[in-house]
Amino acid sequence: MRRKRKTTLFLLFASALAAAACSSGQPPAPADESDFKVEAGEQPVDRPAYYSEQPAVIRMFTESAQSWPYKEDWPIWRWIEEETNITVKGEIPTGNYNDTLALNIASGDIQDVMFMTTNLANKYGAEGVLLDLSKHLDKMPNLKAFLEEHPESKAMVTAPDGEIFNTIFHGSGITNWMIWFAREDILREHGLAMPQTWDELYEVSSRLKEIYPDSYPFIFRHGLGNLRNFAPTFNTHIGFFPDPKTGQVRYGPIENAFKEMIAYLNTFYKEGLIPPDWLSMDVKVWNQAMTTSKSFITVQYIAQLEIINNQLQDGRLIFMAPPAGPGGASYIPNTNYKNAGYGVFSQTKNLDAVLKFIDFMYSDRGMEIASWGRENETYTIQNGERIFLPEFKEFSDLRRNVGFMTEGSYGKFDTDAMLRLIREDERYSYEEAPKYAFPVQVVPPNFRPDEMEEFQLLTSRINKHYEENMAKFIMGNRPLEEWERYVEEAEALGVGRLAELYQLGWDRQAES
């Protein structure tokens, strides 16, 4: 910068001399450059490797969500351009994300870079649609360093034969925790203890139903998906998972522990302790029930704790340890990860710019910009710490209005930025949640194309059978006395073979 300023002063001085000479009719005298030379030992400032010397524009296929609709004018895109000299033009799906992506690929109108789950990336990578990033890591030193520092992330994105068809977003998994929370004030008012087991959960819910006849004390949305959060408390899982002690693959939905869980939910449903529309409940209905004292105990994404508390006129929700089932434990699924990232079109004409863009997103500077923004635009410095501006009261404000932690706007994220906007007396839930993590983190392994075809076929029919029957068992449309027959049906559909594929994939991943 000093050299640039001196050069500029030299040119201005020279111009002034020339102007003076012209006005006097005399030719300009040569300027003395001695005062404008770079001092000994001073070096020109180099641009970082991720900076594009020529302005570039890349297209990115990304997601838009109801809680943070995509905006072309999010400040995050401007800041990325200022840091890299690369303009990112986002394009969002016209309907279902996967369907639109498939149509784009089929039509040949493929964006330079795409937000993509690892499963999709491996599929399209095997078809030649995506670039093998492992061959370009030398051009992305920041991404290379990130993968070396996070071997678990590298394992998630490495295909069976060593290819890497997508990156993985890091630091945002903290928002994926789904925790239990309850109305502390309601329980205290009626002399009820926080339930520590499913038996106590039933007893407390029954008592609250007596006190508030129009209520549904225990509420949850995401339908059958929420069984993912209940199963660990019975020492099982919603699908295939490696046994925490032996590493051998198990299929939770055919285990007796899973049956015990379904029996509890069937009782809750019959006695009106959960809403009749639990299978299809959306966020608005759930939110209304929690903020109007129609429901008191729930399981939901961790950030919802503060959001609901901010809406409650009276009362307060607090973190609740997961209730243990018979013979079970106080667990929640270990979901502190995100299995998605950037995939790159193999025939992109903007490869150099795309690689620079991705490398920036995994740099320390990229993380700073994508997590905090710019001073005086999103934050100020007070006592040596970044403090977000007053208009950003919740982190969701930064997502909606700035673009933070949206699909494609970061590579690695500084979770301290998000926690900075969590009320100090509620940050404890983020500290408590990891203490109850299920012993294994269940992330589907990567498969070769021939394995994936069989995997998808088996998964489709086994999942369909599971979903149909779990809903029937819970609502009493199929008696639990038929559980053994249900297990036999599942095994006949290929549960054993699918378990073998999972074992193959996870064993191979562990060896790589």
N, C-alpha and C positions, 0 to 999 in steps of 0.2 A: 504493500500500500504506500510506503514512503517513496519507493521508486516511482510509482505511478504519479503521486502528487508532485514530485520534483520534475518529472517529465512535463506534466501539465503546466507548471509554473514557467519552465523553460520556454515552452511554445507560446504562452501568453506574453512573456517578456520579449521574445523574438518578434511576435506580431506587433507589439507596441512600438518597437524600434522601427519596424518596417513602415508602420503608419506615420510615425514622426518624420521619417526620411522622405516619404512621398509628399507630405505637406510642405516640406522645405525644398522639394525639387531635387534632393540629393539621393543617390542610391543608398540602400540600407547598409549600415556598418555591420560586419560580422559579429554575432553575439558570442560572448565569452561563456563557454559551457562549464567552466571549472566549478561554479557554484551549484551546478545541477547534477553532477556525477554521482553515481551510487557509491556510498562509502565503502571502504575496504572491508571485505568479509560479509557484506550485505548481499543476500540472495533474493531473486525475484520470488514472489509468492506463487507457489504451484497450485493448480486446481486439483481437487481430489479426483481419484481415478473414476468415480462415478459421474463426474461432470461431463456433459456432452459439449465438445468444442463448437459444434454446429447445432443450432436449434433443431429439436426433433419433436415429432408428434407420434404418440402410440395410442392404439385403440385397446381398451380393456373391457372385457365382458364381466360384469359384476352383479351383485345382488342388491335388491332394495327391500326394506322391511317396513312393516306397518309402524313400528315404533321409531324408525329412522329412515323415512323415505329419501331415496337417493337425490342429491342435488348437484348439478353441474358447477354451481358457484360456491360450493363449500370452500372455505379458506384453505383446507388441507391441500387441495389440488394446486392452488396458487403457490403455497409454500414449497411444495415438491418441485414445481417448475423453477422457482427462484433458486433452489439448492442444486438442481441438476441440469437446468436448461432443457428439460423434457416436459412437454405438455401431455397430460393424460386425459384422453377423451373416453369417458365412461359410457357404456351401453348396457342397458338393463333388459331383462326378459319381458316379453309381451304377455306371458302367462306363466306356466310352470317353468322353473329354472332349467331343470334337466331336459325337458322337452324342447325348450327354445335353443338350448345349447346343441342338442342333437340336430335340430333343423339347420342351425347355422353351419354345423360341420357338414351336413349332407349337401347343403347348397354351395359350399365352398366359400361363403362369406364369413371367414373366420377372423376373429380379432387377434391382435398380436400377443396379448397376454390375457389369461382367463382365471378368475377365481374358480377353484375346483377342489373337490374332495379327493383324497388319495385314491379311493376305489375307482372313481371316474377317470382320474389321471392315468392310472395303470391300464385301464381299458383302452382309452384313446391313445396312450403311449404305445401300446402293443400294436395298434392299427396304423402307427406312423403319423398320427395327427400331431403329437406333441414332441417337443425336443427333449433329448436326453441331457439334462442339465449337468450330469456328472462329468461330461466331456468338456464343460465350459467353466468349471469352478475356478480355474486359474484367472479367468476374466472377472470373477466375482469373489475377490478375497474376503469380503465381509461375510458373505453367505458361507463360504468355505470354512471360515473360522467359527461361525455360529454352529455349523453341523459338527465340527470337531469338539466344540464345547458342550454340545447337547446330543450325546450318542443315542439317547432314547428317541429324540426327534428324527435323527438320521435313520434309525431303524424303521420308523413309521413310514417314511417316504421312499425307502429303498426297495425296488422291485426284486423278485427272486434272482434275477441274473445280474443284479448290480446297478441297473439303470435308476435314475432319479427323474421322474416326470413332473414332479411338482415340489414346491417348497412347503413349509409348514408354518403357519402363523403361531407366534409364541407370546405368552404373557397375558393373553385374554382368557385363558382357561379358568382363571379364578372366578369369572362370572358364571361358569357352567356348574358350579356346585349347586345342588338342589338340597335344601335343608328343611328341617321341621321347625315350625314356630307356632306359638300359641299366645292367646290373650292372657297375659299375666294378671291384669286387673280383674278379669272375670273369674278366673280360678281362685284368686285370693279372696274376692268378695264372697264366694260361696264355700270357702274353706276346703277347696279341692287342691290336692298336690299335683304337680306336674307328672303326668304318667311316665313311668319308666319301662313298662312292658306293654305288650298288646292286650293283655288281660286288663291292665289298669287303663289303657286307652279306651277299651270298651266300657269299663265302669264309669270313667269320667264323662265320656260321651253320652252314656245313658242318663246320668244324673243331669247333665246340661239340657238334654232333651226334655226331661221332666220340668225343669225350671223355665225353659223357653220352648214351648210346644211347637212353635212355628219355625224353629231353627233346624239346621242340619249341622250338628256340632263339628263333624269331621268332613272336610271338603278338599277336593283336589281336582285339577284339570289335567289335560293331556290324555284322558281316557286310560286305555290299557298301558300306555307308555309310562304311566306313573308306577306300574308294578316294578319298574326298574329301581325305584327308590325304596320300595317295600321289601323286595326279595332279600337284600343283604342282611336285614334284621333277622332273617330266618336262616342265615348262612347259606344262601343259594343265590341264583342270578336269573335274570329274565331270559337268557339264551344260553349259548355255548360259552364256557369260560374255563380257564385252567385252574385246577384245584390249587388253593394257596399253599398246601403242604407238599403235594406230589408233582404238580405240574400237569397231571393227566386231565384231559378234557372231559368236562361234565356238561350235561344239558339240563339246566335247572327246571324247566317246566314239566319234567316227568318225575321229579323227585318228591318224596313224601313231604319234605319241608315246604315245598311249593304248594302242595295240596293243603297243608295247614294254613298257609297264608290265605289261600282262596276261601277256605272255610270261614275265617274271620271276616273277610270282606262280604261274603254271602250273608252272614249274620248282620253286619252293619247295614247292608242294603235292605234286608227284610224288615228291620226295626226302624228304618227311616233315620239312621244316624249319618248317612251320606245322602246326597241329593239323588233323586231318581234320574236326573239327566247327567250323571257323572261321566258317562261314556262320551258325551258330545259337548261338554261345558266349554265355553270360550272364556277369554280373559275378562271380558266386560262383566259377565255374570259372576265370575269368581270374585272380581274386584268389588262388585256391589255387595256380595254376601259378606266379605271380610270387613268392609267399611261401614256396614249398617247393623253389625252385631247379629247377623243371621248365622254366622259360622265362627268357630273359635280356635280350631286346630287345623293346620294345613301343612302341605309340603309344596315348596315352590322355589324358583330360582332365588338365590341369595339376595340379589339386589332388590327384590320385591319387599323385603322386610322393611327397609327404610321408606320405600315408596308408599306402602300402605300406612305406615306410622305417620307419614306427613299428611295423609288424608283423614286419619281418624280425628274426630272432634274431641272425644274422650277415650281414654284407654290406651293400651300399649301392647304391641306384640314383642315377644322376645325369643331368642334362640332356644330351641328345645332339643335335648339329646334324643336321638332316634330311639323309639321304644323297642326293646328286644322281644323277639318271638320266643316260643318254647324251645329251649335248647339253642337259641340264637344269640346274637350279640348286637350291640348298639353301633350299627354300621350305616353309612351312606355310600353310594357308589363313588368311586374315585374318578371323577370326571374333569379333573383339572388339566385339560389339554384341549386342543382343537386340531382335528385331523383334516386340515384343508389348507390351501395356500395358493401360490401362483403356478399356473401351467403356461408354457410358451408354445405358440404355434410353430411347428417345425419348418414351415416355409415362409415365416415372416420376413418382410423386406426391411424391417427395422431392428434386426437382431442386436446390433451394437447398442442401440438406445434401450432396448428392452433389458438387456443384461445389466446395463448401468443403472436403470431404474430399480431393478430387483436388488442389486448390490447396495444401493443407497438405503433401501428399506430395511436392510439387515445391518446397517452401520450404526454406530453409537449416535451419530448426528441424526440419522433417519429416525431412530427410536425417540430421540429428544423432540424432534419436530412433530412426529406422529402421536406423541403422548402428551406434550405440553403446549405445542404451538409456538407462538412468538410473544416475547415480552411486550406488554402494553396492548396486545391484541386479545390475548386469552389470559395472561397472568401478569402479575407484578412481583417484584422482589421485595420481601419484607424480612428484615433481620436475617438476611442471607438465605431465605427460603422462598420458593415459588408459591405464590398464593393466587388461585384463579380469581378472575374478576367477579364482582358481585352478581352480574347477570347469570352466571353459571352456578345455579344453586344445587343441582344434582348432576351426576355424570351424564345422565340421559340428555341434558341440555347440550352438552358438548357433542354428543353423538348426532343429535338432530340438527344443530346449528353450525357445527364446525366440521363434522365428518369423522371424528375420532372413533377408533375401534369399529369401523364399518368394513365390510368385505372388500379388500383391496387397498385400503388406506394405510396399512401398516404391514411390517414384516415381523418385527419384534416390538413388544409394547411394554412400557414401564408401568407396572401395576401400582406403583406408589402414586401415580397421577390420579388414577381412579379412586384410590383409598383416601386421597386428600379431600375429596368431596363427600366422603361418608362421615356422618356425624360421629364425633369421637366416642360417644357412649354406645355406638352400634358397630364400631369396627371389630368388636370382639367376636362377632359371628364369623368373620373372615379368618380370625385366629383359631376359633374353635372347630370349624368345619373339617380341616385336615386331620384333626385328632380322631375323627370317627370314620376315616376313609377305609373302605373295604380293602383287604390285604393285597388284592391284585387289581391292576388297572386293565380293564378289558377293552382292548383295541383290536379290531379284526385284522388278521395277518394279510399280507399281500400274496396273490396267487399268480401263477403263470396262466396264459390265455386258455389252455386246455382245461386246467383246473378250475378257472373262473367260470367257464361254461357249466360244468357240472355243479359247482358251488351255487351258482345263481338258480339253477333248476331246482335243486334240493331245497335251498333256502326259501324259494317262493312257495312251494307247496307245504313245507313244514310250518312256515310262518302263518299261512292262511288257516291251516288246521288249528294252530295255537290260538290265534285271535278269535276265531269263531267259537271255540270251546271255552276259552277263559270268560268271555262275555256271558255265555250261557250258564256256566257254573256259578258265577257271581250273582246273576239275576235269577237263578233258580230254574232256568229253562232246560237245564240238564242236571239231574241229581248227582251229587258228589259220590254216590254209591257206584257210579259208572266210571270212576277215575281210572281203575285198572284197564278198562276197555279203551279209554282215551289214550293211555300210555301205549297200549298195543297198537293202536291206530298210528300213533306218532312214529313208533319204531318201524312199522311197515312202510312208512313214507320215506325212510332212509336216514333216520336220526343217527344210526351207527356209522354209516358211510360219511355223513357230514361231519361227525366228530373226528373221523380219521383225517379229513381234509384240514380241519382246524389244527389238529395235532401236527400234521405235516408242516403247515404254514408257520405255526409258532415255534416249532423246533428249528426249522430252517432259519427263522429270524434270529433266534437266540445264538445260533452258530456263526452268523455273519459278523 
